[in-house]
Amino acid sequence: MDWDNARVFLALHRAGTLRGAAEKLEIDQATVGRRLASLEKSLGARLFLRTPAGYVPTPAGELAAQAASQMEQGAEQLQRQMQGIDERLCGVVRVAATDTSARHFLVPALQRLRESHPGIRVVLSTSTLITNLTKREADIAVRTLRPDSPDLIARHLKRLHTGIYASKSYVKKRGLPEPGTALKGHDVVVYQRAAAPQMADQVCGESVANANVAMEISTGLLMIDCVQAGMGLAELPTHVGDKTPGLVRIWPERKSPYDMWLVLHSDLNRTARVRAVADAIIAAYEAHVE
């Protein structure tokens, strides 16, 4: 099975349409069609049924998908292993983190790294979603969850805390909430359940069952903006909330701990440029004092 054809076949198997596969691979639809025809001819089997809803794999197509997935895993492993013996302090390193982690820790760390290693180019992506390091969606991830995959290396960065915050204008207008009332009579800003399910129903252990949910957001920076705008109470990292102009901390004795982890694939641990970026991020967290 030709890997170039198999790669296109896998994209079509996952997307279900020529257009979706073409967008994923950044090629045109005609090329996807030609690659599929070439693969079907070489295998002597029809791999998809063409339906109005899209491309549906045949039994032969499902078998081919299993074989192609194994080829993909082998290609990805080879690429990681080749990177793992690269001792050059130059090239691209992909980093994934939340937007608040990026703003308060990664950007300062990477600015300092840039001064000492200008040949390293960082591609920084921010999201609340967990990136797949095995599939090289990123080389390094900064997460709040420790991974359980044996292929990944996790380094504990720091234990941080969250607190409850509101704008001064909100407190002046609405007053302070009473503990144990599930924030009755107050507005709150919470994360969308898909973004942070553990933070959708409570703030620092206080239920929001009696509160008015003013906004559901998907990123930390949006949360800060909403609180600054006086839209309601919200749970923020204390290192963010304490330094944000116009905010006050509600119930200062109330806080929730969370841990930050640096994660990378074991095959990349000895790659010089990846190691340099990881060390810069680690140093930024080690220097932080709450």
C-alpha positions in Angstrom: 0.0 0.0 0.0 1.5 3.3 -1.1 1.8 5.6 1.9 0.8 8.8 0.0 -2.4 7.1 -1.2 -3.0 5.6 2.3 -2.7 9.0 3.9 -5.3 10.4 1.6 -7.5 7.4 2.1 -7.4 7.8 5.9 -8.3 11.5 5.7 -11.3 10.5 3.5 -12.3 7.7 5.9 -12.3 10.2 8.8 -13.9 13.1 7.1 -16.5 11.2 5.0 -16.3 13.8 2.1 -13.8 14.7 -0.5 -14.0 18.3 0.6 -13.4 17.5 4.2 -10.4 15.3 3.3 -9.0 17.9 1.0 -9.2 20.7 3.6 -7.5 18.4 6.2 -4.6 17.7 3.9 -4.6 21.1 2.2 -4.9 19.7 -1.3 -7.6 19.9 -3.9 -10.6 17.6 -4.1 -9.5 16.2 -7.5 -6.3 15.0 -6.0 -8.2 13.2 -3.3 -10.3 11.5 -5.9 -7.3 10.5 -8.0 -5.4 9.1 -5.0 -8.5 7.1 -3.9 -8.9 5.7 -7.5 -5.2 4.7 -7.6 -5.4 2.9 -4.2 -8.6 1.1 -5.2 -7.0 0.0 -8.4 -3.8 -1.2 -6.7 -5.8 -3.2 -4.1 -8.4 -4.5 -6.5 -11.2 -3.6 -4.2 -13.8 -0.9 -3.8 -13.2 1.0 -0.5 -16.1 3.3 -0.3 -19.8 3.5 -1.3 -20.6 6.9 -2.8 -23.8 8.1 -1.2 -25.6 11.5 -1.1 -24.5 11.8 2.5 -20.8 11.2 1.8 -18.3 8.4 1.4 -19.3 5.2 3.4 -16.5 2.6 3.9 -17.1 -0.9 2.5 -16.0 -4.0 4.5 -12.8 -3.8 2.4 -12.5 -0.1 3.3 -12.7 -0.9 7.0 -9.9 -3.5 6.7 -7.8 -1.0 4.7 -8.4 1.7 7.4 -6.9 -0.6 10.1 -3.8 -1.3 7.9 -3.5 2.4 7.0 -3.8 3.4 10.7 -0.9 1.1 11.5 1.2 2.7 8.7 0.3 6.1 10.1 1.5 5.2 13.6 4.7 3.8 12.2 5.4 6.9 10.2 4.7 9.1 13.2 6.9 7.1 15.5 9.8 7.2 12.9 9.4 11.0 12.7 9.4 11.4 16.5 12.5 9.2 16.8 14.4 11.1 14.1 13.5 14.3 15.9 14.7 12.7 19.2 18.3 12.5 18.0 18.3 16.1 16.6 20.8 18.2 18.6 20.3 21.4 16.7 19.0 24.4 18.6 16.9 25.6 15.7 13.7 24.7 14.0 10.0 24.6 14.9 8.6 23.5 18.3 4.8 23.3 18.6 3.4 24.2 22.1 -0.2 23.9 23.3 -1.6 25.7 26.4 -4.6 27.6 27.6 -4.7 31.3 26.8 -4.2 32.4 30.4 -1.2 30.1 30.9 0.2 31.4 27.6 -0.2 35.1 28.6 1.1 34.8 32.2 3.8 32.2 31.9 4.7 31.0 28.4 5.0 34.3 26.5 7.5 35.8 29.0 9.4 32.4 29.0 9.5 32.2 25.3 10.6 35.8 25.0 13.6 35.0 27.1 14.3 31.9 25.1 14.2 33.9 21.9 17.1 36.1 23.1 19.3 33.1 23.7 18.1 30.8 20.9 16.8 32.9 18.0 16.9 29.9 15.7 14.0 28.2 17.5 10.6 29.1 16.1 7.7 28.4 18.5 4.2 27.7 17.1 1.9 28.4 20.1 -1.7 27.3 20.1 -4.2 28.1 22.8 -7.3 26.0 23.6 -9.0 24.3 26.5 -9.1 21.1 24.5 -6.5 18.4 25.2 -4.0 18.1 22.3 -2.9 14.7 21.0 0.9 14.6 21.4 1.2 11.1 19.9 -0.3 12.4 16.6 2.1 15.5 16.8 -0.7 18.0 17.2 1.9 19.6 19.5 5.4 18.8 20.8 4.8 20.2 24.2 1.6 20.8 26.2 1.0 22.7 29.4 -2.0 21.1 31.1 -4.0 21.0 34.3 -4.4 17.2 33.9 -1.6 14.6 34.3 -1.7 12.2 31.4 -1.8 8.4 32.0 -0.2 7.4 28.7 3.1 5.5 29.1 4.4 7.2 25.9 4.2 10.6 27.5 6.5 12.3 30.0 4.9 14.6 32.6 6.7 17.2 34.7 4.9 18.8 37.6 5.3 22.6 37.1 3.4 24.2 40.0 0.5 24.0 42.3 -1.7 27.1 41.8 -5.0 28.3 43.2 -8.2 29.8 42.1 -10.5 32.3 44.0 -13.8 34.0 43.4 -13.6 37.5 41.9 -15.9 40.3 40.8 -15.5 43.9 39.6 -15.6 46.7 42.1 -18.5 48.2 40.2 -20.4 44.9 40.5 -19.8 44.6 44.3 -20.8 48.3 44.8 -24.1 47.6 42.9 -25.0 44.1 44.1 -23.1 43.6 47.3 -21.3 40.5 48.5 -22.9 37.0 48.3 -23.6 35.0 51.5 -21.6 31.7 51.8 -23.8 28.6 51.6 -26.6 30.2 49.6 -25.5 28.8 46.2 -24.9 32.5 45.2 -28.6 33.3 45.4 -29.4 36.7 43.9 -26.1 37.0 42.1 -24.9 36.7 38.5 -22.1 34.4 37.6 -19.8 33.7 34.6 -18.9 30.1 34.1 -17.2 27.9 31.7 -19.1 26.0 29.0 -19.5 22.4 30.1 -17.6 21.2 27.0 -14.6 23.4 27.9 -14.4 22.7 31.6 -17.1 20.3 32.9 -15.7 20.4 36.5 -16.2 24.2 36.6 -19.6 24.5 35.1 -21.7 24.1 38.2 -19.6 25.6 41.0 -17.0 28.3 41.8 -14.4 27.4 44.4 -16.7 24.7 45.8 -19.8 27.0 46.0 -22.7 25.8 44.0 -24.1 28.2 41.4 -27.6 26.5 41.5 -29.3 29.7 42.8 -27.3 32.1 40.7 -28.2 33.7 37.4 -25.8 32.5 34.8 -25.0 35.7 32.8 -22.5 34.1 30.4 -20.9 30.8 29.5 -17.5 31.2 28.0 -14.8 28.9 26.6 -11.5 30.6 27.4 -9.8 32.1 30.5 -9.2 35.5 28.8 -12.9 35.8 28.0 -13.7 35.0 31.6 -11.5 37.9 32.8 -13.0 40.3 30.3 -16.5 39.4 31.5 -15.7 39.9 35.1 -14.0 43.2 34.4 -17.1 44.3 32.6 -19.2 43.7 35.7 -21.2 40.8 34.3 -20.9 38.7 37.5 -18.8 36.6 39.9 -16.4 34.1 38.5 -13.6 31.7 39.5 -10.2 32.9 38.4 -6.6 31.9 39.1 -5.4 34.0 42.0 -2.2 35.0 40.1 -4.5 36.5 37.5 -7.3 37.9 39.6 -5.1 39.6 42.1 -3.2 41.5 39.4 -6.2 42.4 37.2 -7.2 46.1 37.6 -10.7 46.8 38.9 -11.3 43.3 40.5 -11.8 42.4 44.1 -11.6 38.9 45.6 -14.7 37.5 47.2 -14.3 35.4 50.4 -10.4 35.6 50.4 -10.2 32.5 52.6 -11.9 30.4 49.9 -9.6 28.9 47.3 -9.2 25.8 45.2 -5.9 24.2 44.3 -4.9 22.9 40.8 -1.7 21.5 39.4 0.0 22.5 36.2 1.9 19.9 34.2 4.3 20.0 31.3 3.8 17.1 28.9 5.9 15.9 26.0 6.3 12.6 24.1 9.1 10.4 25.3 10.6 10.2 21.8 11.1 14.0 21.8 12.7 14.3 25.3 16.2 14.5 23.9 15.5 16.8 21.0 17.6 19.9 21.7 15.1 22.5 20.6 12.2 20.8 22.4 14.3 20.4 25.5 15.2 24.1 25.4 11.6 25.2 25.1 10.6 22.9 27.9 13.3 24.1 30.2 12.3 27.7 29.6 8.7 27.0 30.5 9.7 25.0 33.6 11.9 27.9 34.8 9.0 30.4 34.4 6.8 28.3 36.7 9.6 27.6 39.2 10.1 31.4 39.5 6.5 32.1 40.3 5.6 32.8 43.9 1.9 33.2 44.9 
